[in-house]
Amino acid sequence: MAALGSALCGLGVIAASGLLVCAGAAVLVLALLATWALHLAGWGKPSGPRPVEQWNWRVRDTGARTGHPGCLGCRLAGRAGARRPYPTPVTRQASAAAEQPAGRPREAAPTSV
């Protein structure tokens, strides 16, 4: 679908036809939506190593229901597993403890004369 949309856009540019360019762009949007739907249905496998039993192309991705970690498509669909873990906020007490030096105070660096 994406190849067809790109071809229509290219043909529209060559023929100076805005209608063909718009039709190609519409086909490209449909290709994007179809790819996203297939990914959410489990047919778009995530990158990276997978267990041996998931190597066959006929096997659906088992992690698609909960969402792939760090996946923009899963986050846009509201899948909970795709949320990025946010760092813990620094509290006032923890930041005050970090400012106080532990042990003996730092000595000044010797200056050369």
Secondary structure as UniProt FT lines:
FT   HELIX           2..14
FT   TURN            15..16
FT   HELIX           18..40
FT   TURN            41..42
FT   HELIX           52..54
FT   TURN            57..58
FT   HELIX           62..64
FT   TURN            65..66
FT   TURN            69..70
FT   HELIX           72..76
FT   TURN            77..78
FT   HELIX           80..82
FT   HELIX           92..99
//
